[in-house]
Amino acid sequence: MKEINIKELKENPVSLFDDRWALITAGNTESYNTMTASWGAMGELWNKDVCFCFIRPQRYTYEFTEREEYFTLSFFSEEYRKALTYCGRFSGRDVDKAKETGLTATAFGNSVAFEEAEIVLLCKKVAFQDINPEGFIDSSVDSSCYPGKDYHRMYIGEIVSCFIK
């Protein structure tokens, strides 16, 4: 992979999350977990290039993201859709997602990412915010996205490195 400045990334950040999905990964090569994400954003905040990702507290990846200072977002080509679907449906508490999908986990800066990814963002946590339903102006968000009242924690990560294939 080749490191580039995040401002040189030619991909549309909305399409990256919505159409291609991502794997959010935290931990190290001995102990990590990953999960599929189709919600997220990138932009500028507090004079930093940042990304926003969302993890529900019951997800296994939540424990790793809480514990670690860094996490990665790995974006893949369409040929990996089946693997990303698997990583979103099964818990790392119960299965070895890399083994089951054929993805190759590798040390990536201070975290873990996947060799098969086309784009990897290494992010350093700078803040979090728990989603509070009292803040929903559009009440349909609560009923359509949170029928189980299992609200996400939003992590804001400074993008410290961006790599592309």
C-alpha positions as CSV (number, residue, x, y, z in Angstrom):
1,M,0.0,0.0,0.0
2,K,1.0,3.6,-0.6
3,E,0.6,6.3,2.0
4,I,-1.1,9.5,0.8
5,N,-2.4,12.6,2.4
6,I,-6.1,12.2,3.2
7,K,-6.8,15.3,1.2
8,E,-5.5,13.4,-1.9
9,L,-8.1,10.6,-1.6
10,K,-10.3,10.7,-4.7
11,E,-13.1,8.6,-3.3
12,N,-16.4,10.1,-2.2
13,P,-16.6,9.6,1.6
14,V,-20.4,9.2,1.5
15,S,-20.1,6.4,-1.1
16,L,-17.3,4.7,0.9
17,F,-19.5,4.1,3.8
18,D,-22.9,3.8,2.1
19,D,-22.0,1.8,-0.9
20,R,-18.7,0.0,-0.1
21,W,-19.0,-0.3,3.7
22,A,-15.9,-0.6,6.0
23,L,-14.4,-2.8,8.6
24,I,-13.8,-1.0,11.9
25,T,-10.9,-2.7,13.7
26,A,-9.2,-2.1,17.0
27,G,-6.6,-4.1,18.9
28,N,-3.3,-5.6,18.0
29,T,-2.4,-8.7,16.0
30,E,-2.6,-11.0,19.1
31,S,-6.0,-9.6,20.2
32,Y,-8.3,-7.6,18.0
33,N,-11.8,-7.5,16.6
34,T,-13.4,-6.1,13.6
35,M,-17.0,-5.3,12.5
36,T,-18.7,-4.0,9.4
37,A,-19.9,-0.4,9.3
38,S,-22.1,1.2,6.7
39,W,-22.6,4.4,8.8
40,G,-19.8,6.9,9.1
41,A,-18.4,10.2,7.8
42,M,-15.2,12.1,7.2
43,G,-14.4,15.7,7.4
44,E,-12.6,18.4,9.3
45,L,-13.2,19.2,13.0
46,W,-11.1,20.9,15.6
47,N,-8.4,21.7,13.0
48,K,-8.0,18.0,12.3
49,D,-8.9,15.6,9.5
50,V,-11.3,13.2,11.2
51,C,-13.7,10.3,10.7
52,F,-16.8,9.5,12.6
53,C,-17.8,5.9,13.3
54,F,-20.6,4.4,15.3
55,I,-20.5,1.3,17.4
56,R,-23.3,-0.2,19.6
57,P,-22.1,-1.1,23.2
58,Q,-23.1,-4.7,22.8
59,R,-20.8,-5.3,19.9
60,Y,-17.5,-7.0,20.7
61,T,-15.6,-4.4,18.8
62,Y,-16.8,-1.8,21.3
63,E,-14.6,-3.3,24.0
64,F,-11.5,-3.1,21.8
65,T,-12.3,0.4,20.7
66,E,-12.9,1.6,24.2
67,R,-9.6,0.1,25.3
68,E,-7.3,1.1,22.5
69,E,-6.1,4.5,21.5
70,Y,-6.2,3.8,17.7
71,F,-8.5,2.0,15.3
72,T,-8.6,1.5,11.6
73,L,-11.2,1.8,8.9
74,S,-10.6,-0.6,6.0
75,F,-12.5,-0.2,2.7
76,F,-12.7,-3.0,0.1
77,S,-13.7,-3.6,-3.5
78,E,-17.1,-5.2,-4.2
79,E,-15.5,-8.7,-4.5
80,Y,-15.3,-8.7,-0.7
81,R,-18.9,-7.9,0.0
82,K,-19.6,-11.4,1.2
83,A,-16.8,-11.2,3.7
84,L,-18.0,-7.8,5.0
85,T,-21.5,-9.2,5.3
86,Y,-20.1,-12.1,7.3
87,C,-18.2,-9.7,9.6
88,G,-21.4,-7.8,10.2
89,R,-23.5,-10.8,11.1
90,F,-21.2,-12.8,13.3
91,S,-19.5,-11.9,16.6
92,G,-15.8,-12.2,17.1
93,R,-16.7,-13.6,20.5
94,D,-17.9,-16.7,18.7
95,V,-15.9,-17.0,15.5
96,D,-12.5,-16.0,14.0
97,K,-13.7,-13.6,11.3
98,A,-10.4,-13.5,9.5
99,K,-10.2,-17.3,9.3
100,E,-13.8,-17.6,8.2
101,T,-13.6,-14.9,5.5
102,G,-10.1,-15.5,4.3
103,L,-9.1,-11.9,5.1
104,T,-5.5,-11.3,6.3
105,A,-5.1,-9.3,9.4
106,T,-1.9,-7.4,9.7
107,A,-0.3,-4.8,12.0
108,F,-1.0,-1.4,10.7
109,G,0.6,1.4,12.7
110,N,-0.7,1.2,16.2
111,S,-3.6,-1.1,15.2
112,V,-4.7,-3.8,12.8
113,A,-6.1,-3.7,9.3
114,F,-6.5,-6.1,6.4
115,E,-4.1,-6.7,3.5
116,E,-7.0,-7.1,1.0
117,A,-8.3,-3.5,1.7
118,E,-8.1,-0.9,-1.1
119,I,-8.1,2.0,1.4
120,V,-7.1,2.0,5.1
121,L,-7.4,4.9,7.5
122,L,-5.4,4.7,10.7
123,C,-7.3,6.8,13.3
124,K,-6.4,8.1,16.8
125,K,-9.4,8.5,19.0
126,V,-10.0,12.2,20.0
127,A,-13.5,12.1,21.4
128,F,-16.7,10.1,21.7
129,Q,-20.3,10.9,22.2
130,D,-23.2,8.6,23.1
131,I,-26.2,9.0,20.9
132,N,-29.0,10.4,23.0
133,P,-32.5,10.0,21.6
134,E,-33.6,13.3,23.2
135,G,-31.5,15.0,20.5
136,F,-33.5,13.5,17.6
137,I,-35.4,16.3,15.9
138,D,-36.6,13.8,13.3
139,S,-38.4,11.2,15.6
140,S,-38.5,8.7,12.8
141,V,-34.7,8.1,13.3
142,D,-35.4,6.7,16.7
143,S,-38.2,4.3,15.6
144,S,-36.5,3.2,12.4
145,C,-32.9,2.9,13.5
146,Y,-33.3,2.1,17.2
147,P,-36.3,-0.1,17.8
148,G,-34.3,-2.0,20.5
149,K,-33.2,1.3,22.1
150,D,-29.5,0.2,21.6
151,Y,-28.0,3.5,20.9
152,H,-24.5,3.8,19.3
153,R,-21.4,5.5,20.7
154,M,-19.9,7.8,18.1
155,Y,-16.1,7.9,18.0
156,I,-14.3,10.8,16.4
157,G,-10.9,9.7,15.2
158,E,-8.1,11.9,13.8
159,I,-7.0,10.4,10.5
160,V,-3.2,10.0,11.1
161,S,-2.5,8.0,8.0
162,C,-4.3,7.1,4.8
163,F,-3.1,4.2,2.6
164,I,-4.4,3.1,-0.8
165,K,-3.6,0.2,-3.1
